[in-house]
Amino acid sequence: MLIPVRCWSCGKVLAHLYKKYADRTTSGEDPQEVLDDLKLQRYCCRRMFVGHIDLIDDIAPFSLPRDM
């Protein structure tokens, strides 16, 4: 799904950093170095990025239109 706005454990705002992380890791950079560069030091915040699986493209075709 979508990346959470805040870390579930400590509450740090993270969502604005995910696009940079995803772009840099898909271009071949080491995820550890990218997270260090983005200044994500806590392991709880790092796990939000490393463990994230983007499923929005898989789920979106199954959403139903809402009639108002």
N, CA, C and O atoms as a Tripos MOL2 file, in Angstrom:
@<TRIPOS>MOLECULE
protein
  272   271    68     0     0
PROTEIN
NO_CHARGES

@<TRIPOS>ATOM
      1 N           0.8430   -1.1730    0.0000 N.3       1 MET1
      2 CA          0.0000    0.0000    0.0000 C.3       1 MET1
      3 C           0.8920    1.2420    0.0000 C.2       1 MET1
      4 O           2.0160    1.2100   -0.5010 O.2       1 MET1
      5 N           0.3970    2.2950    0.5460 N.am      2 LEU2
      6 CA          1.1610    3.5290    0.6060 C.3       2 LEU2
      7 C           2.0410    3.5430    1.8490 C.2       2 LEU2
      8 O           1.7120    2.9260    2.8620 O.2       2 LEU2
      9 N           3.1490    4.2440    1.7640 N.am      3 ILE3
     10 CA          4.0350    4.3650    2.9180 C.3       3 ILE3
     11 C           3.3260    5.1990    3.9860 C.2       3 ILE3
     12 O           2.7320    6.2260    3.6600 O.2       3 ILE3
     13 N           3.3750    4.7820    5.2450 N.am      4 PRO4
     14 CA          2.7430    5.5810    6.3080 C.3       4 PRO4
     15 C           3.3980    6.9520    6.4370 C.2       4 PRO4
     16 O           4.5870    7.1100    6.1580 O.2       4 PRO4
     17 N           2.6270    7.9240    6.8540 N.am      5 VAL5
     18 CA          3.1470    9.2820    6.9960 C.3       5 VAL5
     19 C           4.1690    9.3380    8.1240 C.2       5 VAL5
     20 O           5.1970   10.0050    8.0030 O.2       5 VAL5
     21 N           3.8900    8.6420    9.2170 N.am      6 ARG6
     22 CA          4.7820    8.6350   10.3690 C.3       6 ARG6
     23 C           5.2280    7.2190   10.6990 C.2       6 ARG6
     24 O           4.5620    6.2410   10.3600 O.2       6 ARG6
     25 N           6.3720    7.1350   11.3700 N.am      7 CYS7
     26 CA          6.8640    5.8520   11.8670 C.3       7 CYS7
     27 C           5.8970    5.3460   12.9310 C.2       7 CYS7
     28 O           5.4360    6.1180   13.7720 O.2       7 CYS7
     29 N           5.5910    4.0540   12.8960 N.am      8 TRP8
     30 CA          4.6360    3.4870   13.8390 C.3       8 TRP8
     31 C           5.1660    3.5020   15.2630 C.2       8 TRP8
     32 O           4.3750    3.5840   16.2030 O.2       8 TRP8
     33 N           6.4740    3.4260   15.4550 N.am      9 SER9
     34 CA          7.0390    3.3350   16.7970 C.3       9 SER9
     35 C           7.3520    4.6880   17.4180 C.2       9 SER9
     36 O           6.9170    4.9800   18.5320 O.2       9 SER9
     37 N           8.1060    5.5150   16.6970 N.am     10 CYS10
     38 CA          8.5750    6.7690   17.3020 C.3      10 CYS10
     39 C           7.8000    7.9920   16.8470 C.2      10 CYS10
     40 O           7.8710    9.0310   17.5030 O.2      10 CYS10
     41 N           7.0620    7.9070   15.7500 N.am     11 GLY11
     42 CA          6.2570    9.0260   15.2970 C.3      11 GLY11
     43 C           6.9600   10.0160   14.3830 C.2      11 GLY11
     44 O           6.3810   11.0500   14.0490 O.2      11 GLY11
     45 N           8.1830    9.7360   13.9720 N.am     12 LYS12
     46 CA          8.9090   10.6380   13.0720 C.3      12 LYS12
     47 C           8.2300   10.6600   11.7020 C.2      12 LYS12
     48 O           7.7960    9.6210   11.2050 O.2      12 LYS12
     49 N           8.1390   11.8430   11.0950 N.am     13 VAL13
     50 CA          7.5360   11.9890    9.7750 C.3      13 VAL13
     51 C           8.4900   11.4030    8.7290 C.2      13 VAL13
     52 O           9.6570   11.7880    8.6590 O.2      13 VAL13
     53 N           7.9760   10.4590    7.9090 N.am     14 LEU14
     54 CA          8.8210    9.7250    6.9650 C.3      14 LEU14
     55 C           8.3720    9.7950    5.5170 C.2      14 LEU14
     56 O           9.1940    9.6260    4.6160 O.2      14 LEU14
     57 N           7.1130   10.0360    5.2700 N.am     15 ALA15
     58 CA          6.5430    9.8510    3.9320 C.3      15 ALA15
     59 C           7.2420   10.6890    2.8680 C.2      15 ALA15
     60 O           7.3350   10.2560    1.7200 O.2      15 ALA15
     61 N           7.7300   11.8600    3.2100 N.am     16 HIS16
     62 CA          8.3620   12.7240    2.2130 C.3      16 HIS16
     63 C           9.7180   12.1860    1.7520 C.2      16 HIS16
     64 O          10.2430   12.6490    0.7400 O.2      16 HIS16
     65 N          10.2880   11.2300    2.4640 N.am     17 LEU17
     66 CA         11.5930   10.6800    2.1070 C.3      17 LEU17
     67 C          11.5140    9.4190    1.2530 C.2      17 LEU17
     68 O          12.5160    9.0090    0.6680 O.2      17 LEU17
     69 N          10.3400    8.8000    1.1740 N.am     18 TYR18
     70 CA         10.2580    7.4890    0.5190 C.3      18 TYR18
     71 C          10.5450    7.5610   -0.9840 C.2      18 TYR18
     72 O          11.1930    6.6620   -1.5200 O.2      18 TYR18
     73 N          10.0930    8.5810   -1.6570 N.am     19 LYS19
     74 CA         10.3290    8.6880   -3.1120 C.3      19 LYS19
     75 C          11.8280    8.7700   -3.4060 C.2      19 LYS19
     76 O          12.3200    8.1400   -4.3420 O.2      19 LYS19
     77 N          12.5440    9.5480   -2.6030 N.am     20 LYS20
     78 CA         13.9970    9.6550   -2.7880 C.3      20 LYS20
     79 C          14.6550    8.2930   -2.5550 C.2      20 LYS20
     80 O          15.5330    7.8790   -3.3130 O.2      20 LYS20
     81 N          14.2240    7.6110   -1.5090 N.am     21 TYR21
     82 CA         14.7730    6.2900   -1.2000 C.3      21 TYR21
     83 C          14.5010    5.3080   -2.3380 C.2      21 TYR21
     84 O          15.4070    4.6010   -2.7800 O.2      21 TYR21
     85 N          13.2650    5.2620   -2.8090 N.am     22 ALA22
     86 CA         12.8980    4.3250   -3.8670 C.3      22 ALA22
     87 C          13.6540    4.6110   -5.1650 C.2      22 ALA22
     88 O          14.1230    3.6890   -5.8320 O.2      22 ALA22
     89 N          13.7690    5.8760   -5.5160 N.am     23 ASP23
     90 CA         14.4780    6.2340   -6.7550 C.3      23 ASP23
     91 C          15.9480    5.8360   -6.6890 C.2      23 ASP23
     92 O          16.4950    5.2910   -7.6470 O.2      23 ASP23
     93 N          16.5760    6.1110   -5.5620 N.am     24 ARG24
     94 CA         18.0040    5.8340   -5.4390 C.3      24 ARG24
     95 C          18.2990    4.3420   -5.3470 C.2      24 ARG24
     96 O          19.3010    3.8740   -5.8900 O.2      24 ARG24
     97 N          17.4370    3.5910   -4.6660 N.am     25 THR25
     98 CA         17.6970    2.1490   -4.5610 C.3      25 THR25
     99 C          17.4100    1.4270   -5.8700 C.2      25 THR25
    100 O          18.0900    0.4530   -6.1920 O.2      25 THR25
    101 N          16.4180    1.8820   -6.6340 N.am     26 THR26
    102 CA         16.1680    1.2440   -7.9350 C.3      26 THR26
    103 C          17.2570    1.5860   -8.9450 C.2      26 THR26
    104 O          17.4540    0.8550   -9.9160 O.2      26 THR26
    105 N          17.9670    2.6920   -8.7230 N.am     27 SER27
    106 CA         19.0680    3.0200   -9.6220 C.3      27 SER27
    107 C          20.3400    2.2520   -9.2730 C.2      27 SER27
    108 O          21.3380    2.3470   -9.9870 O.2      27 SER27
    109 N          20.3080    1.4870   -8.1680 N.am     28 GLY28
    110 CA         21.4380    0.6260   -7.8730 C.3      28 GLY28
    111 C          22.2320    0.9830   -6.6310 C.2      28 GLY28
    112 O          23.1970    0.2890   -6.3120 O.2      28 GLY28
    113 N          21.8700    2.0210   -5.9280 N.am     29 GLU29
    114 CA         22.6100    2.3920   -4.7240 C.3      29 GLU29
    115 C          22.2990    1.4260   -3.5830 C.2      29 GLU29
    116 O          21.2460    0.7900   -3.5570 O.2      29 GLU29
    117 N          23.2210    1.3320   -2.6580 N.am     30 ASP30
    118 CA         23.0610    0.4710   -1.4910 C.3      30 ASP30
    119 C          22.0210    1.0770   -0.5440 C.2      30 ASP30
    120 O          22.1410    2.2420   -0.1640 O.2      30 ASP30
    121 N          20.9990    0.2980   -0.1590 N.am     31 PRO31
    122 CA         19.9570    0.8360    0.7250 C.3      31 PRO31
    123 C          20.4930    1.3840    2.0470 C.2      31 PRO31
    124 O          19.9670    2.3730    2.5570 O.2      31 PRO31
    125 N          21.5220    0.7630    2.6060 N.am     32 GLN32
    126 CA         22.0930    1.2450    3.8610 C.3      32 GLN32
    127 C          22.6790    2.6390    3.7010 C.2      32 GLN32
    128 O          22.4870    3.4970    4.5630 O.2      32 GLN32
    129 N          23.3860    2.8700    2.6160 N.am     33 GLU33
    130 CA         23.9810    4.1840    2.3800 C.3      33 GLU33
    131 C          22.9110    5.2330    2.1130 C.2      33 GLU33
    132 O          23.0490    6.3780    2.5440 O.2      33 GLU33
    133 N          21.8560    4.8620    1.4140 N.am     34 VAL34
    134 CA         20.7670    5.8010    1.1340 C.3      34 VAL34
    135 C          20.0710    6.2030    2.4340 C.2      34 VAL34
    136 O          19.7900    7.3830    2.6450 O.2      34 VAL34
    137 N          19.7920    5.2340    3.3040 N.am     35 LEU35
    138 CA         19.1470    5.5440    4.5770 C.3      35 LEU35
    139 C          20.0390    6.4060    5.4550 C.2      35 LEU35
    140 O          19.5470    7.3000    6.1440 O.2      35 LEU35
    141 N          21.3480    6.1510    5.4420 N.am     36 ASP36
    142 CA         22.2760    7.0020    6.1920 C.3      36 ASP36
    143 C          22.2760    8.4200    5.6440 C.2      36 ASP36
    144 O          22.2960    9.3840    6.4090 O.2      36 ASP36
    145 N          22.2530    8.5490    4.3240 N.am     37 ASP37
    146 CA         22.2540    9.8670    3.6890 C.3      37 ASP37
    147 C          20.9600   10.6330    3.9660 C.2      37 ASP37
    148 O          20.9710   11.8600    4.0710 O.2      37 ASP37
    149 N          19.8460    9.9070    4.0840 N.am     38 LEU38
    150 CA         18.5630   10.5450    4.3920 C.3      38 LEU38
    151 C          18.4150   10.8320    5.8860 C.2      38 LEU38
    152 O          17.3830   11.3420    6.3210 O.2      38 LEU38
    153 N          19.4400   10.5080    6.6670 N.am     39 LYS39
    154 CA         19.4990   10.7540    8.1080 C.3      39 LYS39
    155 C          18.4350    9.9740    8.8810 C.2      39 LYS39
    156 O          17.8420   10.4870    9.8300 O.2      39 LYS39
    157 N          18.2030    8.7360    8.4650 N.am     40 LEU40
    158 CA         17.3230    7.8420    9.2090 C.3      40 LEU40
    159 C          18.2080    6.9470   10.0620 C.2      40 LEU40
    160 O          18.7540    5.9600    9.5670 O.2      40 LEU40
    161 N          18.3520    7.2800   11.3310 N.am     41 GLN41
    162 CA         19.2610    6.5690   12.2170 C.3      41 GLN41
    163 C          18.5710    5.4800   13.0270 C.2      41 GLN41
    164 O          19.1720    4.4420   13.3030 O.2      41 GLN41
    165 N          17.3210    5.7010   13.4100 N.am     42 ARG42
    166 CA         16.6190    4.7280   14.2500 C.3      42 ARG42
    167 C          16.2230    3.5040   13.4340 C.2      42 ARG42
    168 O          15.8010    3.6220   12.2840 O.2      42 ARG42
    169 N          16.3630    2.3390   14.0360 N.am     43 TYR43
    170 CA         16.0270    1.1080   13.3100 C.3      43 TYR43
    171 C          14.5370    1.0010   13.0470 C.2      43 TYR43
    172 O          14.1300    0.3560   12.0800 O.2      43 TYR43
    173 N          13.7030    1.6260   13.8930 N.am     44 CYS44
    174 CA         12.2600    1.5600   13.6500 C.3      44 CYS44
    175 C          11.8840    2.3270   12.3810 C.2      44 CYS44
    176 O          11.0000    1.8980   11.6400 O.2      44 CYS44
    177 N          12.5410    3.4450   12.1280 N.am     45 CYS45
    178 CA         12.2770    4.2280   10.9170 C.3      45 CYS45
    179 C          12.8490    3.5250    9.6820 C.2      45 CYS45
    180 O          12.2390    3.5400    8.6130 O.2      45 CYS45
    181 N          14.0030    2.9220    9.8370 N.am     46 ARG46
    182 CA         14.6290    2.2260    8.7200 C.3      46 ARG46
    183 C          13.7960    1.0350    8.2720 C.2      46 ARG46
    184 O          13.7030    0.7530    7.0780 O.2      46 ARG46
    185 N          13.1870    0.3320    9.2290 N.am     47 ARG47
    186 CA         12.3830   -0.8400    8.8800 C.3      47 ARG47
    187 C          11.1370   -0.4520    8.0940 C.2      47 ARG47
    188 O          10.6150   -1.2570    7.3220 O.2      47 ARG47
    189 N          10.6480    0.7970    8.2870 N.am     48 MET48
    190 CA          9.4820    1.2550    7.5420 C.3      48 MET48
    191 C           9.7980    1.3000    6.0410 C.2      48 MET48
    192 O           8.9240    1.0390    5.2140 O.2      48 MET48
    193 N          11.0190    1.6230    5.6990 N.am     49 PHE49
    194 CA         11.4190    1.7200    4.2910 C.3      49 PHE49
    195 C          11.8470    0.3620    3.7400 C.2      49 PHE49
    196 O          11.4470   -0.0220    2.6410 O.2      49 PHE49
    197 N          12.6580   -0.3580    4.5010 N.am     50 VAL50
    198 CA         13.2030   -1.6220    4.0240 C.3      50 VAL50
    199 C          12.1060   -2.6770    3.8930 C.2      50 VAL50
    200 O          12.1400   -3.4910    2.9700 O.2      50 VAL50
    201 N          11.1430   -2.6710    4.7980 N.am     51 GLY51
    202 CA         10.1000   -3.6790    4.7870 C.3      51 GLY51
    203 C           8.8690   -3.3180    3.9860 C.2      51 GLY51
    204 O           7.9150   -4.0950    3.9450 O.2      51 GLY51
    205 N           8.8640   -2.1530    3.3450 N.am     52 HIS52
    206 CA          7.6850   -1.6990    2.6140 C.3      52 HIS52
    207 C           7.5590   -2.4050    1.2610 C.2      52 HIS52
    208 O           8.5330   -2.5240    0.5170 O.2      52 HIS52
    209 N           6.3490   -2.8710    0.9560 N.am     53 ILE53
    210 CA          6.0530   -3.4770   -0.3420 C.3      53 ILE53
    211 C           4.9570   -2.6360   -0.9860 C.2      53 ILE53
    212 O           3.8750   -2.4880   -0.4180 O.2      53 ILE53
    213 N           5.2270   -2.0890   -2.1550 N.am     54 ASP54
    214 CA          4.2800   -1.2010   -2.8210 C.3      54 ASP54
    215 C           3.2490   -2.0220   -3.5880 C.2      54 ASP54
    216 O           3.5600   -2.5920   -4.6340 O.2      54 ASP54
    217 N           2.0300   -2.0840   -3.0740 N.am     55 LEU55
    218 CA          0.9730   -2.8830   -3.6750 C.3      55 LEU55
    219 C          -0.1490   -2.0510   -4.2830 C.2      55 LEU55
    220 O          -1.1340   -2.6240   -4.7500 O.2      55 LEU55
    221 N          -0.0430   -0.7450   -4.2960 N.am     56 ILE56
    222 CA         -1.1510    0.1000   -4.7370 C.3      56 ILE56
    223 C          -1.5270   -0.1800   -6.1870 C.2      56 ILE56
    224 O          -2.7080   -0.1250   -6.5290 O.2      56 ILE56
    225 N          -0.5620   -0.4760   -7.0460 N.am     57 ASP57
    226 CA         -0.8690   -0.7640   -8.4500 C.3      57 ASP57
    227 C          -1.5910   -2.1030   -8.6110 C.2      57 ASP57
    228 O          -2.3590   -2.2860   -9.5560 O.2      57 ASP57
    229 N          -1.3470   -3.0270   -7.6990 N.am     58 ASP58
    230 CA         -2.0260   -4.3290   -7.7560 C.3      58 ASP58
    231 C          -3.4520   -4.2500   -7.2210 C.2      58 ASP58
    232 O          -4.3260   -4.9830   -7.6860 O.2      58 ASP58
    233 N          -3.6970   -3.3840   -6.2630 N.am     59 ILE59
    234 CA         -5.0030   -3.2990   -5.6070 C.3      59 ILE59
    235 C          -5.9420   -2.3230   -6.3100 C.2      59 ILE59
    236 O          -7.1580   -2.5130   -6.2780 O.2      59 ILE59
    237 N          -5.4130   -1.3040   -6.9320 N.am     60 ALA60
    238 CA         -6.2410   -0.2570   -7.5430 C.3      60 ALA60
    239 C          -7.2540   -0.7700   -8.5560 C.2      60 ALA60
    240 O          -8.3660   -0.2420   -8.5710 O.2      60 ALA60
    241 N          -6.9690   -1.7470   -9.4010 N.am     61 PRO61
    242 CA         -7.9840   -2.2120  -10.3560 C.3      61 PRO61
    243 C          -9.2200   -2.8400   -9.6890 C.2      61 PRO61
    244 O         -10.2750   -2.9280  -10.3180 O.2      61 PRO61
    245 N          -9.1050   -3.2660   -8.4560 N.am     62 PHE62
    246 CA        -10.2060   -3.9090   -7.7690 C.3      62 PHE62
    247 C         -11.0730   -2.9430   -6.9650 C.2      62 PHE62
    248 O         -12.0710   -3.3590   -6.3770 O.2      62 PHE62
    249 N         -10.7120   -1.6720   -6.9300 N.am     63 SER63
    250 CA        -11.5040   -0.7120   -6.1680 C.3      63 SER63
    251 C         -12.8010   -0.4220   -6.9250 C.2      63 SER63
    252 O         -12.8140   -0.3640   -8.1550 O.2      63 SER63
    253 N         -13.8600   -0.2470   -6.1950 N.am     64 LEU64
    254 CA        -15.1790   -0.0040   -6.7720 C.3      64 LEU64
    255 C         -15.4580    1.4870   -6.8370 C.2      64 LEU64
    256 O         -15.0860    2.2250   -5.9250 O.2      64 LEU64
    257 N         -16.1080    1.9400   -7.9010 N.am     65 PRO65
    258 CA        -16.4980    3.3550   -7.9480 C.3      65 PRO65
    259 C         -17.5820    3.6140   -6.9010 C.2      65 PRO65
    260 O         -18.4710    2.7890   -6.6920 O.2      65 PRO65
    261 N         -17.4920    4.7490   -6.2610 N.am     66 ARG66
    262 CA        -18.4490    5.0870   -5.2150 C.3      66 ARG66
    263 C         -19.5280    5.9870   -5.7730 C.2      66 ARG66
    264 O         -19.2390    7.0350   -6.3510 O.2      66 ARG66
    265 N         -20.7710    5.5760   -5.5980 N.am     67 ASP67
    266 CA        -21.9110    6.3800   -6.0430 C.3      67 ASP67
    267 C         -22.3360    7.2830   -4.8960 C.2      67 ASP67
    268 O         -22.5140    6.8230   -3.7680 O.2      67 ASP67
    269 N         -22.4930    8.5220   -5.1760 N.am     68 MET68
    270 CA        -22.9220    9.4560   -4.1340 C.3      68 MET68
    271 C         -24.3760    9.7650   -4.2790 C.2      68 MET68
    272 O         -24.9250   10.5360   -3.4920 O.2      68 MET68
@<TRIPOS>BOND
     1     1     2 1
     2     2     3 1
     3     3     4 2
     4     3     5 am
     5     5     6 1
     6     6     7 1
     7     7     8 2
     8     7     9 am
     9     9    10 1
    10    10    11 1
    11    11    12 2
    12    11    13 am
    13    13    14 1
    14    14    15 1
    15    15    16 2
    16    15    17 am
    17    17    18 1
    18    18    19 1
    19    19    20 2
    20    19    21 am
    21    21    22 1
    22    22    23 1
    23    23    24 2
    24    23    25 am
    25    25    26 1
    26    26    27 1
    27    27    28 2
    28    27    29 am
    29    29    30 1
    30    30    31 1
    31    31    32 2
    32    31    33 am
    33    33    34 1
    34    34    35 1
    35    35    36 2
    36    35    37 am
    37    37    38 1
    38    38    39 1
    39    39    40 2
    40    39    41 am
    41    41    42 1
    42    42    43 1
    43    43    44 2
    44    43    45 am
    45    45    46 1
    46    46    47 1
    47    47    48 2
    48    47    49 am
    49    49    50 1
    50    50    51 1
    51    51    52 2
    52    51    53 am
    53    53    54 1
    54    54    55 1
    55    55    56 2
    56    55    57 am
    57    57    58 1
    58    58    59 1
    59    59    60 2
    60    59    61 am
    61    61    62 1
    62    62    63 1
    63    63    64 2
    64    63    65 am
    65    65    66 1
    66    66    67 1
    67    67    68 2
    68    67    69 am
    69    69    70 1
    70    70    71 1
    71    71    72 2
    72    71    73 am
    73    73    74 1
    74    74    75 1
    75    75    76 2
    76    75    77 am
    77    77    78 1
    78    78    79 1
    79    79    80 2
    80    79    81 am
    81    81    82 1
    82    82    83 1
    83    83    84 2
    84    83    85 am
    85    85    86 1
    86    86    87 1
    87    87    88 2
    88    87    89 am
    89    89    90 1
    90    90    91 1
    91    91    92 2
    92    91    93 am
    93    93    94 1
    94    94    95 1
    95    95    96 2
    96    95    97 am
    97    97    98 1
    98    98    99 1
    99    99   100 2
   100    99   101 am
   101   101   102 1
   102   102   103 1
   103   103   104 2
   104   103   105 am
   105   105   106 1
   106   106   107 1
   107   107   108 2
   108   107   109 am
   109   109   110 1
   110   110   111 1
   111   111   112 2
   112   111   113 am
   113   113   114 1
   114   114   115 1
   115   115   116 2
   116   115   117 am
   117   117   118 1
   118   118   119 1
   119   119   120 2
   120   119   121 am
   121   121   122 1
   122   122   123 1
   123   123   124 2
   124   123   125 am
   125   125   126 1
   126   126   127 1
   127   127   128 2
   128   127   129 am
   129   129   130 1
   130   130   131 1
   131   131   132 2
   132   131   133 am
   133   133   134 1
   134   134   135 1
   135   135   136 2
   136   135   137 am
   137   137   138 1
   138   138   139 1
   139   139   140 2
   140   139   141 am
   141   141   142 1
   142   142   143 1
   143   143   144 2
   144   143   145 am
   145   145   146 1
   146   146   147 1
   147   147   148 2
   148   147   149 am
   149   149   150 1
   150   150   151 1
   151   151   152 2
   152   151   153 am
   153   153   154 1
   154   154   155 1
   155   155   156 2
   156   155   157 am
   157   157   158 1
   158   158   159 1
   159   159   160 2
   160   159   161 am
   161   161   162 1
   162   162   163 1
   163   163   164 2
   164   163   165 am
   165   165   166 1
   166   166   167 1
   167   167   168 2
   168   167   169 am
   169   169   170 1
   170   170   171 1
   171   171   172 2
   172   171   173 am
   173   173   174 1
   174   174   175 1
   175   175   176 2
   176   175   177 am
   177   177   178 1
   178   178   179 1
   179   179   180 2
   180   179   181 am
   181   181   182 1
   182   182   183 1
   183   183   184 2
   184   183   185 am
   185   185   186 1
   186   186   187 1
   187   187   188 2
   188   187   189 am
   189   189   190 1
   190   190   191 1
   191   191   192 2
   192   191   193 am
   193   193   194 1
   194   194   195 1
   195   195   196 2
   196   195   197 am
   197   197   198 1
   198   198   199 1
   199   199   200 2
   200   199   201 am
   201   201   202 1
   202   202   203 1
   203   203   204 2
   204   203   205 am
   205   205   206 1
   206   206   207 1
   207   207   208 2
   208   207   209 am
   209   209   210 1
   210   210   211 1
   211   211   212 2
   212   211   213 am
   213   213   214 1
   214   214   215 1
   215   215   216 2
   216   215   217 am
   217   217   218 1
   218   218   219 1
   219   219   220 2
   220   219   221 am
   221   221   222 1
   222   222   223 1
   223   223   224 2
   224   223   225 am
   225   225   226 1
   226   226   227 1
   227   227   228 2
   228   227   229 am
   229   229   230 1
   230   230   231 1
   231   231   232 2
   232   231   233 am
   233   233   234 1
   234   234   235 1
   235   235   236 2
   236   235   237 am
   237   237   238 1
   238   238   239 1
   239   239   240 2
   240   239   241 am
   241   241   242 1
   242   242   243 1
   243   243   244 2
   244   243   245 am
   245   245   246 1
   246   246   247 1
   247   247   248 2
   248   247   249 am
   249   249   250 1
   250   250   251 1
   251   251   252 2
   252   251   253 am
   253   253   254 1
   254   254   255 1
   255   255   256 2
   256   255   257 am
   257   257   258 1
   258   258   259 1
   259   259   260 2
   260   259   261 am
   261   261   262 1
   262   262   263 1
   263   263   264 2
   264   263   265 am
   265   265   266 1
   266   266   267 1
   267   267   268 2
   268   267   269 am
   269   269   270 1
   270   270   271 1
   271   271   272 2
@<TRIPOS>SUBSTRUCTURE
     1 MET1         2 RESIDUE 1 A MET
     2 LEU2         6 RESIDUE 1 A LEU
     3 ILE3        10 RESIDUE 1 A ILE
     4 PRO4        14 RESIDUE 1 A PRO
     5 VAL5        18 RESIDUE 1 A VAL
     6 ARG6        22 RESIDUE 1 A ARG
     7 CYS7        26 RESIDUE 1 A CYS
     8 TRP8        30 RESIDUE 1 A TRP
     9 SER9        34 RESIDUE 1 A SER
    10 CYS10       38 RESIDUE 1 A CYS
    11 GLY11       42 RESIDUE 1 A GLY
    12 LYS12       46 RESIDUE 1 A LYS
    13 VAL13       50 RESIDUE 1 A VAL
    14 LEU14       54 RESIDUE 1 A LEU
    15 ALA15       58 RESIDUE 1 A ALA
    16 HIS16       62 RESIDUE 1 A HIS
    17 LEU17       66 RESIDUE 1 A LEU
    18 TYR18       70 RESIDUE 1 A TYR
    19 LYS19       74 RESIDUE 1 A LYS
    20 LYS20       78 RESIDUE 1 A LYS
    21 TYR21       82 RESIDUE 1 A TYR
    22 ALA22       86 RESIDUE 1 A ALA
    23 ASP23       90 RESIDUE 1 A ASP
    24 ARG24       94 RESIDUE 1 A ARG
    25 THR25       98 RESIDUE 1 A THR
    26 THR26      102 RESIDUE 1 A THR
    27 SER27      106 RESIDUE 1 A SER
    28 GLY28      110 RESIDUE 1 A GLY
    29 GLU29      114 RESIDUE 1 A GLU
    30 ASP30      118 RESIDUE 1 A ASP
    31 PRO31      122 RESIDUE 1 A PRO
    32 GLN32      126 RESIDUE 1 A GLN
    33 GLU33      130 RESIDUE 1 A GLU
    34 VAL34      134 RESIDUE 1 A VAL
    35 LEU35      138 RESIDUE 1 A LEU
    36 ASP36      142 RESIDUE 1 A ASP
    37 ASP37      146 RESIDUE 1 A ASP
    38 LEU38      150 RESIDUE 1 A LEU
    39 LYS39      154 RESIDUE 1 A LYS
    40 LEU40      158 RESIDUE 1 A LEU
    41 GLN41      162 RESIDUE 1 A GLN
    42 ARG42      166 RESIDUE 1 A ARG
    43 TYR43      170 RESIDUE 1 A TYR
    44 CYS44      174 RESIDUE 1 A CYS
    45 CYS45      178 RESIDUE 1 A CYS
    46 ARG46      182 RESIDUE 1 A ARG
    47 ARG47      186 RESIDUE 1 A ARG
    48 MET48      190 RESIDUE 1 A MET
    49 PHE49      194 RESIDUE 1 A PHE
    50 VAL50      198 RESIDUE 1 A VAL
    51 GLY51      202 RESIDUE 1 A GLY
    52 HIS52      206 RESIDUE 1 A HIS
    53 ILE53      210 RESIDUE 1 A ILE
    54 ASP54      214 RESIDUE 1 A ASP
    55 LEU55      218 RESIDUE 1 A LEU
    56 ILE56      222 RESIDUE 1 A ILE
    57 ASP57      226 RESIDUE 1 A ASP
    58 ASP58      230 RESIDUE 1 A ASP
    59 ILE59      234 RESIDUE 1 A ILE
    60 ALA60      238 RESIDUE 1 A ALA
    61 PRO61      242 RESIDUE 1 A PRO
    62 PHE62      246 RESIDUE 1 A PHE
    63 SER63      250 RESIDUE 1 A SER
    64 LEU64      254 RESIDUE 1 A LEU
    65 PRO65      258 RESIDUE 1 A PRO
    66 ARG66      262 RESIDUE 1 A ARG
    67 ASP67      266 RESIDUE 1 A ASP
    68 MET68      270 RESIDUE 1 A MET
